[in-house]
């Protein structure tokens, strides 16, 4: 049979060879047309994998491994579409003519546009502070003239009538929800004859662009309670007069420093920067250019296209891979623990961690460098190593010697310390869970007595674990001893290497390593 190749073929051909009885039609129908089992990637980044691939060098990188994993299949599929869009975007950019200066001299529209964007950002930041702080609250009152960015009508002038009291149950209350206000909104320009010269709308405080100095005396009841058409028309005229008096500009806004007496240092710094940008804009030759509006719109479209092209480039880069954030965090952990240097060159600790393949490499490496095994006897040392290889959950309260108890506590502290380093680097790890997952002391006594030449039948009486679990643990432990022996030789600790060799000899005996139990 030839199945379709993921991401390459649209159709796959399957030939069913039936010897004897043909398959049931219903069964075949389910196989061919039924819902497919959802595939989930089992690819996991580990420190050992990262260290081994860093050793390989530029021939094959961790990033290449991540790209080839099934977890990135969706990203790789989308990259085909992203490349097409990027190609079209770059072609359009090449064809766009440079924006020249219609007044003469070097064009300044790029600088003018950048300053305008910075000014808009500063205004938004200042306004957000004003509307959410206690400084702005006293000025958001009935009769206050405001400039607002209405969703439908754009930038218009309005007058606050009253705050809208939210009707919420106890469970629905949200202290961060922005306030809203009933507002008299003037549409159109003074003297303009339109069908709907004003509306009464409920606007969010976030829609307010500026609080103005002007105030209008308002009797809210005659507008919202029992509407009085005559009063509303007179009120509309009053607001229009304020707009006319301000022409050709909008009504003057409140000065945050002089009028609102704001003393916040960060606000004052942003406000000073905003005013500086405003002065620079007015001094630019673009500010008085009769073609500013159309030139500015050209620049806006060009900048938007450049941003889209850069965004597509970022999506196609390695930084967009789903596992890259985790990879970068794990790299940071390895650098902080001195397993690799700032250039990602593997150091001595990293070389040791690569040798320890049968257990959690960070804990095992720190166990060696903290010399936890040094004061222990060979039997106690191999019993401690068993905590790193036992995976089964076994209820046990092992009887341990004092040196073993002290060594176990040190090992747990090492695990908690490593977990905290990973948390500080941004990995979602719980120190207690991390320690419990990688350190299991349930078979320490069993291994200790086995190393002291106790029979297999007797050690099985010391635990509730199945015989198979005991056998698997001791066999894994033999591999771990060999790994620790190799690691000890690398750092030149021949006493530890000899101890690990003796430990391997002590546990490698009797029925556990009988050839009849396992294929060898």
C-alpha positions as CSV (number, residue, x, y, z in Angstrom):
1,X,0.0,0.0,0.0
2,X,1.1,3.6,-0.6
3,X,-0.3,6.1,1.8
4,X,-0.2,9.8,1.2
5,X,2.9,11.6,2.5
6,X,2.1,14.3,5.0
7,X,2.3,17.8,3.5
8,X,3.2,16.4,0.0
9,X,0.5,14.2,-1.4
10,X,-3.2,15.0,-1.5
11,X,-4.2,11.4,-2.2
12,X,-2.9,8.1,-1.0
13,X,-3.5,4.6,-2.6
14,X,-4.2,1.6,-0.3
15,X,-4.4,-1.9,-1.7
16,X,-6.0,-4.5,0.6
17,X,-4.6,-8.0,0.1
18,X,-7.3,-10.5,1.3
19,X,-6.2,-14.1,1.7
20,X,-9.1,-16.4,2.4
21,X,-12.2,-14.6,3.6
22,X,-12.8,-11.0,2.5
23,X,-13.1,-8.3,5.2
24,X,-16.6,-7.3,6.4
25,X,-17.9,-4.4,4.3
26,X,-18.9,-2.4,7.4
27,X,-15.5,-2.8,8.9
28,X,-13.8,-1.7,5.6
29,X,-16.2,1.3,5.4
30,X,-15.2,2.4,8.9
31,X,-11.6,2.1,8.1
32,X,-11.8,4.0,4.9
33,X,-14.4,6.7,5.8
34,X,-14.3,6.8,9.6
35,X,-12.9,9.6,11.6
36,X,-9.1,9.3,11.8
37,X,-7.4,9.1,15.2
38,X,-5.9,12.5,16.1
39,X,-2.1,12.3,16.0
40,X,-0.2,14.1,18.8
41,X,3.5,14.7,18.7
42,X,5.5,12.9,21.4
43,X,8.6,15.0,20.7
44,X,10.0,16.4,23.9
45,X,13.0,18.7,24.3
46,X,15.4,17.4,26.9
47,X,18.7,18.7,28.2
48,X,20.5,15.6,27.1
49,X,19.2,16.1,23.5
50,X,20.2,19.7,23.5
51,X,23.7,19.0,24.8
52,X,24.3,16.1,22.3
53,X,23.1,18.2,19.3
54,X,25.3,21.1,20.5
55,X,28.2,18.7,20.4
56,X,27.5,17.8,16.8
57,X,27.9,21.4,15.8
58,X,26.6,23.2,12.7
59,X,26.0,19.9,10.8
60,X,22.8,19.3,12.6
61,X,21.3,21.8,15.1
62,X,18.5,21.6,17.7
63,X,16.5,23.9,15.5
64,X,16.6,21.4,12.6
65,X,15.4,18.7,14.9
66,X,12.5,20.8,16.1
67,X,11.5,21.6,12.5
68,X,11.4,17.9,11.6
69,X,9.2,17.0,14.5
70,X,5.5,16.3,14.1
71,X,4.7,19.0,16.6
72,X,5.8,21.6,14.0
73,X,3.9,20.0,11.1
74,X,1.2,22.7,11.2
75,X,3.7,25.5,11.2
76,X,5.6,24.0,8.3
77,X,2.4,23.6,6.3
78,X,1.5,27.3,6.9
79,X,5.0,28.3,5.8
80,X,4.1,27.5,2.1
81,X,1.3,30.1,2.3
82,X,3.5,32.6,4.2
83,X,6.3,32.3,1.6
84,X,3.8,33.1,-1.3
85,X,2.4,36.1,0.6
86,X,6.0,37.3,1.4
87,X,7.0,37.1,-2.2
88,X,3.9,39.1,-3.3
89,X,4.6,41.7,-0.6
90,X,8.2,42.1,-1.5
91,X,7.3,42.5,-5.2
92,X,4.8,45.2,-4.3
93,X,7.4,47.0,-2.2
94,X,9.8,47.0,-5.1
95,X,7.2,48.6,-7.4
96,X,6.2,51.3,-4.9
97,X,7.8,54.7,-5.9
98,X,9.8,56.6,-3.3
99,X,7.8,59.5,-1.8
100,X,9.5,62.6,-3.1
101,X,9.2,66.2,-1.6
102,X,6.9,68.4,-3.6
103,X,8.2,71.5,-2.0
104,X,11.8,70.9,-2.9
105,X,14.9,69.4,-1.2
106,X,15.3,66.2,0.7
107,X,11.9,64.5,1.6
108,X,11.1,64.6,5.3
109,X,7.9,62.5,5.2
110,X,9.6,59.5,6.8
111,X,10.7,61.4,9.8
112,X,7.4,63.3,10.0
113,X,5.4,60.0,9.9
114,X,7.5,58.4,12.6
115,X,7.1,61.4,14.9
116,X,3.3,61.4,14.2
117,X,3.1,57.8,15.3
118,X,5.1,58.5,18.4
119,X,2.9,61.4,19.2
120,X,-0.3,59.3,18.8
121,X,1.2,56.7,21.1
122,X,2.2,59.3,23.7
123,X,-1.3,60.8,23.6
124,X,-2.9,57.4,24.0
125,X,-0.7,56.6,27.0
126,X,-1.5,60.0,28.7
127,X,-5.2,59.7,28.0
128,X,-5.3,56.2,29.5
129,X,-3.6,57.5,32.6
130,X,-6.0,60.4,32.9
131,X,-9.2,58.4,32.5
132,X,-8.2,55.6,34.8
133,X,-6.5,57.6,37.6
134,X,-8.0,59.7,40.4
135,X,-6.7,62.8,38.6
136,X,-9.2,62.6,35.8
137,X,-12.3,61.4,37.7
138,X,-13.4,64.9,39.0
139,X,-13.3,66.3,35.5
140,X,-15.5,63.6,33.9
141,X,-18.7,65.2,35.0
142,X,-22.1,66.3,33.5
143,X,-21.7,69.2,31.2
144,X,-18.0,68.6,30.4
145,X,-17.2,69.1,26.7
146,X,-15.2,66.2,25.3
147,X,-13.6,65.1,22.1
148,X,-14.2,61.4,21.4
149,X,-13.3,58.8,18.8
150,X,-16.8,57.4,18.0
151,X,-16.8,53.9,16.5
152,X,-19.2,55.0,13.7
153,X,-18.7,58.8,13.3
154,X,-14.9,59.2,14.0
155,X,-13.5,62.2,15.9
156,X,-16.5,64.3,17.1
157,X,-17.4,66.7,19.9
158,X,-19.7,65.6,22.7
159,X,-21.0,66.6,26.2
160,X,-21.1,64.2,29.1
161,X,-24.7,63.9,30.5
162,X,-24.4,61.2,33.2
163,X,-22.5,58.1,34.2
164,X,-24.2,54.8,33.3
165,X,-24.6,52.7,36.4
166,X,-23.8,49.0,35.5
167,X,-26.5,46.5,36.5
168,X,-24.5,43.5,37.6
169,X,-25.0,40.7,40.0
170,X,-22.5,40.0,42.8
171,X,-20.8,37.3,40.7
172,X,-20.6,39.5,37.5
173,X,-18.8,42.4,39.1
174,X,-15.5,43.4,37.3
175,X,-13.6,46.2,38.9
176,X,-11.4,46.6,35.8
177,X,-14.4,47.1,33.5
178,X,-14.2,50.7,32.0
179,X,-16.9,53.1,32.9
180,X,-19.4,54.3,30.3
181,X,-21.4,57.6,30.0
182,X,-24.5,58.9,28.4
183,X,-23.2,61.5,26.0
184,X,-24.7,64.2,23.8
185,X,-22.7,63.8,20.5
186,X,-22.7,66.5,17.9
187,X,-22.5,65.3,14.3
188,X,-21.5,67.3,11.2
189,X,-20.0,70.7,11.1
190,X,-21.5,74.0,12.2
191,X,-23.9,75.3,9.5
192,X,-24.1,71.9,7.8
193,X,-27.7,70.8,7.2
194,X,-27.9,67.0,7.9
195,X,-30.8,64.8,8.8
196,X,-29.3,63.8,12.2
197,X,-27.4,66.7,13.7
198,X,-26.8,65.0,17.1
199,X,-27.3,61.7,18.8
200,X,-27.4,60.6,22.5
201,X,-25.0,57.6,22.8
202,X,-23.5,55.5,25.5
203,X,-19.8,55.8,25.2
204,X,-16.9,54.0,27.0
205,X,-14.4,56.1,28.9
206,X,-11.8,54.5,26.5
207,X,-13.4,56.4,23.6
208,X,-12.7,59.8,25.1
209,X,-9.9,61.4,23.2
210,X,-9.6,64.6,25.3
211,X,-11.3,66.4,28.2
212,X,-12.0,70.0,27.2
213,X,-11.8,73.2,29.3
214,X,-15.3,74.2,28.2
215,X,-18.4,73.2,30.2
216,X,-22.1,73.6,29.4
217,X,-24.8,74.0,31.9
218,X,-27.1,70.9,31.4
219,X,-30.3,69.7,32.9
220,X,-29.9,66.0,32.3
221,X,-33.6,65.2,33.2
222,X,-34.8,67.3,30.2
223,X,-32.6,65.2,27.8
224,X,-32.7,61.7,29.3
225,X,-35.7,61.7,31.7
226,X,-38.6,63.5,30.0
227,X,-37.1,64.8,26.8
228,X,-37.9,68.5,26.1
229,X,-37.4,69.1,22.4
230,X,-37.1,72.9,22.8
231,X,-34.5,72.5,25.6
232,X,-32.6,70.0,23.5
233,X,-32.5,72.3,20.5
234,X,-31.2,75.2,22.7
235,X,-28.6,72.9,24.3
236,X,-27.5,71.8,20.8
237,X,-27.0,75.5,19.8
238,X,-24.9,76.1,23.0
239,X,-22.6,73.2,22.1
240,X,-22.3,74.4,18.5
241,X,-21.3,77.9,19.7
242,X,-18.5,76.4,21.7
243,X,-17.3,74.5,18.5
244,X,-17.6,77.7,16.4
245,X,-15.6,79.7,18.9
246,X,-12.8,77.2,18.6
247,X,-12.6,77.0,14.8
248,X,-10.6,76.2,12.8
249,X,-9.5,73.9,15.7
250,X,-11.4,71.6,18.1
251,X,-12.3,73.0,21.6
252,X,-9.2,73.4,23.7
253,X,-8.3,70.5,26.0
254,X,-7.5,70.7,29.7
255,X,-3.8,71.1,30.4
256,X,-2.9,68.1,32.6
257,X,-0.2,70.1,34.5
258,X,-1.8,73.5,34.9
259,X,-5.5,72.6,35.0
260,X,-5.5,69.1,36.5
261,X,-2.5,69.5,38.8
262,X,-1.0,66.1,37.9
263,X,2.2,65.5,39.9
264,X,3.0,61.9,38.7
265,X,6.7,61.9,37.6
266,X,6.2,59.3,34.8
267,X,3.2,61.2,33.5
268,X,5.1,64.5,33.5
269,X,8.0,63.0,31.6
270,X,5.7,61.5,28.9
271,X,3.8,64.8,28.7
272,X,7.1,66.7,28.2
273,X,8.2,64.3,25.5
274,X,4.7,64.6,23.8
275,X,5.0,68.4,23.7
276,X,8.6,68.2,22.3
277,X,7.3,66.0,19.5
278,X,4.5,68.4,18.8
279,X,7.0,71.3,18.4
280,X,9.2,69.2,16.1
281,X,6.2,68.4,13.9
282,X,5.1,72.0,13.5
283,X,8.7,72.9,12.6
284,X,8.9,70.2,9.9
285,X,8.5,71.5,6.3
286,X,5.9,68.7,5.8
287,X,3.6,70.4,8.3
288,X,2.7,73.2,5.9
289,X,2.8,71.2,2.7
290,X,-0.5,71.5,0.8
291,X,-0.1,67.8,-0.2
292,X,0.5,66.5,3.4
293,X,-2.7,64.5,3.6
294,X,-2.1,62.4,0.5
295,X,1.6,62.1,1.1
296,X,1.0,61.0,4.7
297,X,-1.6,58.4,3.5
298,X,1.0,57.0,1.0
299,X,3.5,56.7,3.7
300,X,1.0,55.0,6.0
301,X,0.2,52.4,3.4
302,X,3.8,51.8,2.7
303,X,4.7,51.4,6.4
304,X,1.8,49.0,6.8
305,X,3.0,46.8,4.0
306,X,6.6,46.9,5.4
307,X,5.2,45.8,8.8
308,X,3.3,42.9,7.1
309,X,6.4,41.8,5.2
310,X,8.5,41.9,8.4
311,X,5.8,39.9,10.2
312,X,5.8,37.2,7.5
313,X,9.6,37.0,7.7
314,X,9.3,36.5,11.4
315,X,6.8,33.8,10.9
316,X,9.2,32.0,8.5
317,X,12.1,32.4,10.9
318,X,13.1,29.8,13.5
319,X,11.8,32.1,16.2
320,X,8.2,31.3,15.1
321,X,8.7,27.5,15.9
322,X,6.3,26.4,18.6
323,X,9.1,24.8,20.7
324,X,11.6,27.7,20.3
325,X,10.5,29.6,23.5
326,X,11.0,26.4,25.5
327,X,14.3,25.7,23.7
328,X,15.6,29.2,24.5
329,X,14.6,28.8,28.2
330,X,16.4,25.5,28.5
331,X,19.5,27.1,26.9
332,X,19.3,29.8,29.5
333,X,19.1,27.1,32.3
334,X,22.2,25.3,30.9
335,X,24.1,28.6,30.7
336,X,23.1,29.6,34.3
337,X,24.3,26.2,35.5
338,X,27.5,26.4,33.5
339,X,26.8,23.4,31.3
340,X,27.4,25.6,28.3
341,X,28.9,29.0,27.9
342,X,27.5,32.2,26.3
343,X,28.5,30.9,22.8
344,X,26.7,27.6,23.5
345,X,30.0,25.7,23.7
346,X,29.6,22.6,26.0
347,X,31.6,22.9,29.2
348,X,32.7,20.1,31.6
349,X,29.4,19.9,33.4
350,X,27.7,19.5,30.0
351,X,30.1,16.7,29.0
352,X,29.2,14.9,32.2
353,X,25.5,15.3,31.7
354,X,25.7,13.7,28.2
355,X,27.1,10.6,29.8
356,X,24.2,10.2,32.2
357,X,21.5,8.8,29.9
358,X,19.5,6.5,32.3
359,X,18.2,9.2,34.7
360,X,17.5,12.9,34.9
361,X,20.8,14.4,33.7
362,X,20.8,17.7,35.7
363,X,20.1,16.0,39.0
364,X,22.7,13.3,38.3
365,X,25.3,15.8,37.2
366,X,24.9,18.0,40.3
367,X,24.9,14.8,42.5
368,X,28.5,14.2,41.2
369,X,29.7,17.8,41.5
370,X,28.3,18.2,45.0
371,X,30.2,15.0,46.0
372,X,27.1,13.5,47.6
373,X,28.3,10.0,46.9
374,X,31.8,10.4,48.3
375,X,31.2,9.8,52.0
376,X,28.8,6.8,51.3
377,X,29.8,3.2,51.2
378,X,29.5,1.3,47.9
379,X,26.2,-0.3,49.1
380,X,24.8,3.0,50.3
381,X,25.9,4.8,47.1
382,X,24.1,2.3,44.8
383,X,21.0,2.5,47.0
384,X,21.0,6.3,46.6
385,X,21.3,5.9,42.8
386,X,18.2,3.7,42.8
387,X,16.2,6.8,43.6
388,X,17.0,8.2,40.1
389,X,15.9,5.1,38.1
390,X,12.7,3.9,39.9
391,X,9.6,4.9,37.9
392,X,6.9,2.9,39.5
393,X,4.7,4.4,42.3
394,X,5.2,2.1,45.3
395,X,4.0,2.7,48.8
396,X,7.0,2.2,51.0
397,X,8.7,3.4,54.1
398,X,12.3,2.1,53.7
399,X,14.6,1.6,56.6
400,X,17.8,3.6,55.9
401,X,21.1,4.2,57.5
402,X,22.0,7.7,58.8
403,X,24.4,8.4,55.9
404,X,21.7,7.4,53.4
405,X,19.1,9.6,55.0
406,X,21.5,12.6,54.9
407,X,22.4,11.9,51.3
408,X,18.8,11.6,50.3
409,X,18.0,15.0,51.8
410,X,20.9,16.6,49.9
411,X,19.6,15.0,46.7
412,X,16.2,16.4,47.3
413,X,17.7,19.9,48.0
414,X,19.6,19.6,44.7
415,X,16.4,18.8,42.8
416,X,14.5,21.7,44.4
417,X,17.4,24.1,43.6
418,X,17.4,23.0,40.0
419,X,13.7,23.4,39.7
420,X,14.0,27.0,41.0
421,X,16.6,27.8,38.4
422,X,14.3,26.5,35.7
423,X,11.3,28.5,37.1
424,X,13.5,31.7,37.1
425,X,14.2,31.0,33.4
426,X,10.5,30.8,32.6
427,X,9.8,27.0,32.5
428,X,6.5,26.0,34.2
429,X,7.9,23.6,36.8
430,X,6.7,23.0,40.4
431,X,9.7,22.2,42.7
432,X,7.9,19.6,44.7
433,X,6.5,17.8,41.7
434,X,9.9,18.0,40.0
435,X,11.5,16.4,43.0
436,X,8.9,13.7,43.3
437,X,9.0,12.9,39.6
438,X,12.7,12.3,39.5
439,X,13.6,11.1,43.0
440,X,11.8,7.9,44.2
441,X,13.2,6.3,47.4
442,X,10.8,3.4,47.6
443,X,13.4,0.7,46.7
444,X,16.4,2.1,48.5
445,X,16.3,-0.5,51.2
446,X,15.7,-3.3,48.7
447,X,18.8,-2.3,46.6
448,X,20.9,-1.7,49.7
449,X,20.2,-5.2,51.0
450,X,20.6,-6.7,47.5
451,X,24.1,-5.1,47.4
452,X,24.7,-6.7,50.8
453,X,24.2,-10.1,49.3
454,X,20.6,-10.7,50.6
455,X,18.7,-13.3,48.5
456,X,16.1,-12.3,46.0
457,X,13.3,-14.0,47.9
458,X,14.2,-12.1,51.0
459,X,14.4,-8.6,49.4
460,X,11.0,-9.2,47.8
461,X,9.6,-9.4,51.4
462,X,10.9,-5.9,52.1
463,X,8.6,-4.2,49.5
464,X,5.1,-4.3,48.0
465,X,6.6,-3.9,44.5
466,X,6.2,-6.7,42.0
467,X,9.2,-8.9,41.4
468,X,9.4,-7.6,37.8
469,X,9.7,-4.0,39.0
470,X,12.6,-5.0,41.3
471,X,14.4,-6.8,38.5
472,X,13.9,-3.8,36.1
473,X,15.2,-1.4,38.7
474,X,18.4,-3.4,39.4
475,X,19.1,-3.9,35.7
476,X,18.6,-0.2,35.0
477,X,20.8,0.5,38.0
478,X,23.7,-1.5,36.5
479,X,23.5,0.8,33.4
480,X,23.4,3.9,35.7
481,X,26.5,2.7,37.6
482,X,28.4,2.3,34.2
483,X,27.3,5.9,33.2
484,X,28.5,7.3,36.6
485,X,31.8,5.4,36.2
486,X,32.4,7.0,32.8
487,X,31.4,10.4,34.1
488,X,33.8,10.0,37.1
489,X,36.7,9.1,34.7
490,X,36.0,12.3,32.6
491,X,36.4,14.5,35.7
492,X,39.3,12.5,37.0
493,X,37.6,11.2,40.1
494,X,39.0,7.7,40.1
495,X,37.8,6.9,43.6
496,X,34.2,7.4,42.5
497,X,34.8,5.4,39.3
498,X,36.2,2.5,41.3
499,X,33.2,2.7,43.7
500,X,30.7,2.6,40.8
501,X,32.5,-0.4,39.3
502,X,32.3,-2.2,42.6
503,X,28.6,-1.3,42.9
504,X,28.0,-2.8,39.5
505,X,29.7,-6.0,40.5
506,X,27.7,-6.2,43.8
507,X,24.3,-5.9,42.2
508,X,25.1,-7.9,39.0
509,X,24.4,-11.4,40.3
510,X,21.9,-14.2,40.8
511,X,18.5,-14.6,39.2
512,X,18.2,-10.8,38.3
513,X,20.8,-11.2,35.6
514,X,20.0,-14.8,34.6
515,X,20.1,-15.1,30.8
516,X,16.9,-17.1,30.8
517,X,14.8,-14.2,32.0
518,X,15.6,-11.7,29.2
519,X,16.9,-11.9,25.7
520,X,20.5,-10.7,25.6
